[in-house]
């Protein structure tokens, strides 16, 4: 290796670790505090993990369920299982249940680098990693524990090991395991994971980069083992077989099966809504979009389109020459994700598997455009992104952190803790989701199952009327004096102070005591 090559290698290594350090730092800084409060879905996932750890069952009494029955219409199980060892070590805390998402997100950074390096070379790989490291969507995703947001990471892991398998076929088994695990991240991707695998295998086998040998057979068996419990889950919930309750596995029947979430009935309407969301970079949900910065920064769309044109042209050329195309793998991921968006009522979380392919496209577009524009173009574009990143972090950890705490019910945990120190009934505003109270109160699972009453049963999204000492009521009704009230950010405090209650504020929540 010449001295110039050594210098270039050293520069690439320094850039890699610098980008990785920035990416990890911005995901770890004030972790657990921003966003403040707790989302109802991550609260339920955390409570289920705590229940599995301490009681051996989920909140509905199932041992090792393949799919949680939470809410009535269920919840993906992987996130809760990943939380268990951290809860065992540190207890049931907000920052603890967000750790799996943080770890997967941080590991995704080098994984994206590894993928793109094998597809388009080192400059594009470093650019892709840089874009993901400073990406508002991915930073926000990493900092709270929505279970479906694990899917993009595990799909990238699956692709990374698949590409490694083109060099050493033994990695094919690891790829199959990662793709198998991804099925437990997000139910909506179930049809698309096999599609992605099939298209990748077709391209690799056609170009003689992959052989169907012993490793391929074992990998198929691994995939089948991962898929079998979910196939049994579908069979149970479509009435083909009864529930399975085994010592080491449960396949529950949900109160409500959301089978209509994937549908061709609104194909073009959904696709149009998805395109609008991608162009505007907003779905209107504050936990998915931080102000003007969008998911990938507004100007990224231009580079994505350039990258899309570049990748398609390279793939078409490879097809004509019957040669291998790395860009084909980016296009396969993009195609599967676009198909998903056309079959669902789209928002950022439901379309989460499309954003990393978009980052890869943007990186391809930036590098391609820079090569046409001269050596100074790539550093200039990266500098522009860096400036916007600085503005984004200033907004995210400043003004936005206050805003999102409102939507996440910041202070509810403190209000619940203070209420538990009082005797008698605890009335909870019906604006507060019951899993949030379960989480903060650490209500024993047996007590919850024995005492819970629901407002409507069965239903897709159950609403608890009461359990244990807690009763969920409207604060607009008659104020009772036989207990304390936990008020939400939406509740008027005035009626309580007018009848002599003491109201203590805890962030966005409050405790009213007679």
C-alpha positions in Angstrom: 0.0 0.0 0.0 1.4 3.4 -1.1 1.7 6.4 1.3 -1.2 8.1 -0.4 -3.3 5.0 0.0 -2.4 4.8 3.6 -3.3 8.5 4.1 -6.6 7.9 2.4 -7.3 4.8 4.5 -6.5 6.7 7.7 -8.8 9.6 6.6 -11.7 7.2 5.8 -11.2 5.6 9.3 -11.1 8.9 11.1 -14.3 10.1 9.3 -16.0 6.8 10.1 -15.4 7.0 13.8 -16.1 10.7 13.9 -19.5 10.2 12.2 -20.3 7.2 14.4 -19.4 9.2 17.6 -21.6 12.1 16.5 -24.5 9.8 15.7 -24.3 7.9 19.0 -23.8 11.1 21.1 -26.9 12.8 19.7 -29.0 9.7 20.4 -27.6 9.3 23.9 -27.5 12.9 25.1 -30.3 13.5 27.6 -31.6 10.0 26.8 -34.8 9.2 28.7 -35.5 12.9 29.4 -36.2 13.9 25.8 -38.9 13.1 24.9 -40.2 13.7 28.4 -43.1 11.6 29.6 -44.2 8.3 28.2 -46.1 7.2 25.1 -49.0 4.8 25.7 -47.6 2.1 23.4 -44.2 2.1 24.9 -45.8 2.1 28.4 -47.8 -1.0 27.5 -44.7 -2.7 26.0 -42.7 -1.9 29.1 -45.5 -3.1 31.4 -45.7 -6.4 29.5 -42.0 -6.9 29.8 -42.1 -6.2 33.5 -45.0 -8.7 33.8 -43.2 -11.4 31.9 -40.1 -10.9 34.1 -41.9 -10.9 37.4 -44.9 -13.1 36.8 -43.9 -15.3 33.9 -46.9 -14.1 31.9 -48.1 -11.1 30.0 -50.9 -8.9 31.3 -53.5 -11.3 29.8 -52.0 -14.4 31.4 -50.1 -15.9 28.5 -46.7 -17.5 29.0 -44.1 -16.5 26.3 -46.7 -15.2 23.8 -45.5 -14.9 20.2 -47.7 -11.8 19.9 -49.0 -9.7 22.8 -52.7 -9.3 23.4 -52.2 -5.7 24.6 -55.0 -3.2 23.7 -57.2 -6.1 22.5 -55.9 -6.0 19.0 -52.4 -6.9 20.0 -48.9 -5.6 19.9 -45.6 -6.9 18.5 -43.7 -8.8 21.1 -39.9 -8.4 20.3 -39.5 -5.0 21.9 -40.9 -6.3 25.2 -38.7 -9.3 25.2 -35.6 -7.1 24.5 -36.6 -4.9 27.5 -36.6 -7.8 30.0 -32.9 -8.1 30.8 -32.6 -4.3 31.2 -35.6 -4.2 33.5 -34.1 -7.0 35.5 -30.9 -4.9 36.0 -32.3 -1.4 36.4 -36.0 -1.7 37.2 -39.0 -0.4 35.4 -38.0 3.1 34.3 -38.7 5.1 31.2 -35.1 5.3 30.1 -34.7 1.5 30.7 -37.5 0.5 28.4 -36.1 2.7 25.6 -32.7 1.1 25.7 -33.5 -1.7 23.1 -34.5 1.0 20.5 -31.4 3.1 21.3 -29.1 0.1 20.9 -30.6 -1.1 17.7 -30.6 2.4 16.3 -26.9 2.9 17.1 -25.9 -0.5 15.6 -27.8 0.5 12.5 -25.3 3.3 11.8 -22.3 1.0 11.1 -24.6 -1.6 9.5 -25.8 1.0 6.9 -22.1 1.8 6.2 -21.3 -1.9 5.7 -24.3 -2.3 3.3 -23.5 0.7 1.2 -19.8 0.1 1.1 -20.5 -3.3 -0.5 -23.0 -1.8 -2.9 -21.4 1.6 -4.0 -18.0 2.0 -2.4 -16.5 3.8 0.6 -17.3 7.5 -0.2 -21.0 6.7 -0.7 -21.0 4.5 2.4 -19.6 7.3 4.6 -22.1 9.7 3.1 -25.0 7.4 3.8 -23.8 6.8 7.4 -23.4 10.6 7.9 -26.9 11.2 6.6 -28.4 8.6 8.9 -26.3 9.8 11.9 -27.8 13.4 11.6 -31.2 12.3 10.2 -34.1 13.8 12.3 -36.3 10.7 11.7 -33.7 8.3 13.0 -32.6 10.4 15.9 -36.2 10.8 17.1 -36.9 7.0 16.5 -33.9 6.1 18.7 -35.1 8.0 21.7 -38.4 6.4 22.5 -39.6 2.8 22.5 -42.3 2.3 19.8 -42.1 -1.4 19.1 -42.6 -1.2 15.3 -39.6 1.1 14.9 -37.3 -1.8 15.5 -38.1 -3.1 12.0 -35.9 -0.8 9.9 -32.8 -1.8 12.0 -33.3 -5.5 11.7 -34.0 -5.3 8.0 -30.7 -3.5 7.5 -29.0 -6.2 9.6 -30.6 -8.9 7.4 -29.4 -7.1 4.3 -25.9 -6.6 5.7 -25.4 -10.3 6.4 -26.9 -11.2 3.0 -24.3 -9.1 1.3 -21.6 -10.7 3.5 -23.0 -14.1 2.3 -22.1 -13.2 -1.3 -18.5 -13.3 0.0 -18.8 -16.1 2.5 -22.0 -18.1 2.2 -22.0 -19.0 6.0 -23.3 -15.5 6.7 -26.5 -16.5 4.9 -27.7 -18.1 8.1 -27.1 -14.9 10.1 -29.1 -13.0 7.4 -31.9 -15.5 7.8 -31.9 -15.0 11.5 -32.0 -11.2 11.3 -34.9 -11.3 8.7 -36.6 -13.9 11.0 -36.3 -11.6 14.0 -37.7 -8.6 12.0 -41.0 -10.5 11.7 -41.5 -9.9 15.4 -40.9 -6.2 15.1 -43.8 -5.2 13.1 -46.7 -7.3 11.9 -47.3 -5.2 8.8 -44.0 -6.3 7.3 -44.8 -10.0 7.4 -45.7 -10.3 3.6 -42.8 -8.0 2.6 -39.9 -9.7 4.3 -40.2 -12.9 2.1 -40.6 -10.6 -0.9 -37.4 -8.8 -0.1 -35.5 -12.1 0.5 -36.9 -13.6 -2.8 -35.9 -10.7 -5.0 -32.5 -10.5 -3.4 -31.9 -14.2 -3.9 -33.1 -14.0 -7.5 -30.7 -11.2 -8.3 -27.8 -12.9 -6.5 -28.4 -16.3 -8.1 -29.0 -14.9 -11.6 -25.7 -13.1 -11.4 -23.9 -16.2 -10.0 -23.0 -14.4 -6.7 -25.0 -17.0 -4.6 -25.5 -20.7 -4.9 -28.3 -22.8 -3.6 -26.3 -25.1 -1.4 -26.2 -26.5 2.1 -26.1 -23.0 3.7 -29.1 -21.9 1.8 -31.1 -25.0 2.9 -30.2 -24.3 6.6 -31.1 -20.6 6.2 -34.5 -21.6 4.9 -35.0 -23.8 7.9 -34.0 -20.9 10.2 -36.5 -18.7 8.5 -39.2 -21.4 8.7 -38.5 -21.8 12.5 -38.9 -18.1 13.0 -42.0 -17.9 10.8 -43.8 -21.0 12.2 -45.1 -19.4 15.5 -46.5 -16.5 13.5 -48.1 -18.8 11.0 -49.7 -20.6 13.9 -50.8 -17.2 15.2 -52.6 -16.4 12.0 -54.2 -19.9 12.0 -55.5 -19.3 15.5 -56.8 -15.8 14.8 -58.5 -16.8 11.6 -60.3 -19.6 13.4 -58.5 -22.5 11.8 -57.2 -23.9 15.1 -57.7 -23.2 18.8 -55.4 -21.2 21.1 -52.1 -22.8 22.0 -50.9 -22.6 25.6 -47.6 -24.5 26.0 -45.1 -24.2 28.9 -42.6 -22.5 26.6 -44.9 -20.8 24.0 -48.3 -19.3 23.8 -50.2 -18.5 20.6 -53.1 -16.3 21.8 -56.4 -15.4 20.1 -56.9 -11.7 20.0 -60.1 -10.0 21.0 -59.9 -8.2 17.7 -57.9 -9.1 14.6 -56.7 -6.1 12.6 -56.7 -8.1 9.3 -57.9 -5.2 7.2 -54.8 -2.9 7.8 -53.2 -4.2 4.6 -55.6 -3.8 1.7 -55.5 -3.1 -2.1 -58.9 -1.2 -1.8 -57.2 2.2 -1.6 -54.0 1.5 -3.4 -53.6 4.7 -5.4 -55.0 6.9 -2.7 -52.6 5.5 -0.1 -49.7 5.8 -2.5 -50.6 9.4 -3.2 -50.8 10.1 0.5 -47.4 8.5 1.0 -45.9 10.6 -1.8 -47.4 13.8 -0.2 -45.9 12.8 3.2 -42.5 12.1 1.6 -42.5 15.5 -0.2 -43.7 17.5 2.7 -41.8 15.4 5.1 -44.6 15.5 7.7 -47.5 13.3 8.7 -48.8 15.9 11.1 -47.8 13.9 14.2 -45.5 15.9 16.5 -43.6 12.8 17.7 -42.7 12.0 14.1 -41.8 15.4 12.8 -39.8 18.2 14.5 -40.8 21.5 12.9 -39.4 22.4 9.5 -36.7 19.8 9.6 -38.9 16.9 8.5 -37.7 13.4 8.5 -34.6 13.8 6.3 -34.3 17.6 5.9 -36.4 19.1 3.1 -33.7 19.4 0.4 -32.9 15.7 0.6 -35.7 15.0 -1.8 -33.6 16.4 -4.7 -30.7 14.1 -3.9 -33.1 11.2 -3.5 -34.4 11.7 -7.0 -30.9 12.0 -8.4 -29.9 8.9 -6.5 -33.0 7.0 -7.8 -32.2 7.9 -11.4 -28.6 6.9 -10.9 -29.5 3.5 -9.3 -32.1 2.7 -11.9 -29.7 3.5 -14.8 -27.0 1.3 -13.2 -29.4 -1.5 -12.7 -30.8 -1.3 -16.2 -27.2 -1.4 -17.6 -26.5 -4.4 -15.4 -29.6 -6.2 -16.7 -28.5 -5.6 -20.3 -25.0 -6.9 -19.6 -26.3 -9.7 -17.3 -23.9 -8.5 -14.5 -24.2 -7.9 -10.8 -25.7 -4.6 -9.6 -25.3 -3.5 -6.0 -27.9 -0.8 -6.7 -30.5 -3.5 -7.2 -30.6 -4.2 -3.5 -31.4 -0.6 -2.7 -34.2 -0.6 -5.3 -35.5 -3.9 -3.9 -35.8 -2.4 -0.4 -37.4 0.7 -1.9 -39.9 -1.3 -4.0 -41.1 -3.4 -1.0 -41.4 -0.3 1.2 -43.4 1.6 -1.5 -45.7 -1.4 -1.9 -46.3 -1.4 1.8 -47.2 2.3 1.8 -49.8 1.7 -1.0 -51.5 -0.9 1.2 -51.9 1.0 4.5 -53.3 4.2 5.8 -49.8 5.7 5.9 -47.9 7.6 8.6 -44.2 7.8 9.4 -44.2 4.9 11.8 -46.2 2.6 9.5 -44.0 3.5 6.6 -40.8 3.3 8.7 -39.0 0.7 6.4 -38.8 3.2 3.6 -36.6 5.8 5.2 -33.2 3.9 5.3 -33.5 3.1 1.5 -34.2 6.8 1.0 -31.1 7.7 3.0 -29.1 5.3 0.7 -30.6 6.9 -2.4 -29.8 10.4 -1.1 -26.2 9.3 -0.5 -25.9 7.9 -4.0 -27.4 11.1 -5.4 -25.0 13.4 -3.4 -21.9 11.4 -4.5 -23.0 11.2 -8.1 -23.8 14.9 -8.3 -20.5 15.8 -6.6 -18.5 13.8 -9.0 -20.0 15.8 -11.8 -19.5 19.1 -10.0 -16.0 18.8 -8.8 -14.1 17.7 -5.6 -15.3 20.6 -3.5 -19.0 19.7 -4.0 -19.2 16.7 -1.6 -17.7 18.6 1.4 -19.9 21.6 0.6 -23.1 19.5 0.6 -22.0 17.7 3.8 -21.4 21.1 5.4 -24.9 22.2 4.4 -26.3 19.2 6.1 -24.2 19.7 9.2 -25.5 23.3 9.5 -29.1 22.1 9.3 -28.2 19.3 11.8 -27.0 21.9 14.3 -30.2 23.9 13.9 -32.2 20.7 14.3 -30.5 19.7 17.5 -30.9 23.2 19.0 -34.6 23.0 18.3 -35.0 19.3 19.3 -33.4 19.7 22.7 -34.9 23.1 23.3 -38.3 24.3 22.2 -39.4 20.9 20.8 -38.6 19.0 24.1 -41.2 21.1 25.9 -43.7 20.6 23.2 -43.3 16.8 23.0 -43.4 16.5 26.8 -47.0 17.8 26.6 -48.0 15.1 24.1 -46.2 12.4 26.1 -47.9 13.4 29.4 -44.7 14.5 31.1 -45.0 14.4 34.9 -47.7 11.7 34.9 -45.4 9.3 36.6 -44.7 11.7 39.5 -48.4 12.4 39.9 -49.1 8.6 40.0 -46.4 8.1 42.6 -47.8 10.9 44.8 -51.3 9.5 44.5 -50.1 6.1 45.6 -48.9 7.7 48.9 -52.5 8.7 49.7 -55.3 6.5 51.1 -58.5 5.8 49.4 -59.6 5.9 45.8 -57.5 7.3 43.0 -59.5 8.9 40.2 -57.7 9.2 36.9 -58.6 11.5 34.1 -59.9 9.5 31.1 -57.5 11.4 29.0 -54.7 9.3 30.5 -54.2 5.9 28.9 -54.5 3.0 31.4 -51.2 1.3 30.4 -49.4 4.5 31.5 -50.9 4.1 34.9 -50.1 0.4 35.0 -46.5 1.2 34.1 -45.9 3.9 36.7 -47.8 2.2 39.5 -46.3 -1.2 38.7 -49.6 -2.9 39.5 -49.0 -6.6 40.0 -50.3 -8.6 37.0 -52.5 -10.9 39.0 -54.1 -7.9 40.7 -54.7 -6.2 37.4 -56.3 -9.2 35.8 -58.5 -9.9 38.8 -59.8 -6.3 39.2 -59.9 -4.8 35.7 -63.2 -3.7 34.2 -63.4 -2.3 30.7 -65.8 0.3 29.2 -66.3 -1.8 26.1 -65.4 -5.5 25.7 -64.3 -6.9 23.4 -62.8 -4.1 21.3 -59.8 -3.3 19.1 -58.6 -0.8 21.7 -59.8 -1.5 25.2 -60.4 1.3 27.6 -60.1 0.4 31.3 -62.9 1.6 33.6 -61.0 0.6 36.7 -58.5 -1.7 38.2 -57.1 -1.9 41.8 -57.4 1.6 43.5 -57.7 3.4 40.1 -60.9 4.5 38.4 -60.9 6.3 35.1 -63.5 9.0 34.9 -64.3 12.3 33.1 -63.2 15.3 35.1 -66.2 17.2 33.8 -68.6 15.3 36.1 -69.3 15.5 39.8 -66.2 15.9 41.9 -66.0 13.2 44.6 -64.2 13.8 47.9 -63.4 10.2 48.8 -60.2 10.1 46.9 -57.6 12.1 44.9 -57.6 13.0 41.2 -54.8 12.6 38.7 -55.4 15.3 36.1 -54.0 15.3 32.6 -52.6 18.2 30.6 -56.0 18.7 29.1 -58.0 19.0 32.3 -59.2 22.3 33.8 -57.9 22.7 37.4 -60.3 25.5 38.3 -63.3 23.3 39.3 -61.2 21.5 41.8 -59.7 24.6 43.4 -63.2 26.1 43.6 -64.4 23.2 45.8 -61.4 23.3 48.1 -59.0 20.8 46.5 -55.3 21.3 46.7 -53.8 21.0 43.2 -50.1 20.2 42.9 -48.6 20.4 39.5 -46.2 17.7 38.1 -45.1 18.9 34.7 -48.1 18.4 32.4 -50.0 16.4 35.0 -51.4 17.3 38.4 -52.7 15.7 41.6 -55.8 17.2 43.1 -56.3 16.3 46.8 -59.3 17.2 49.0 
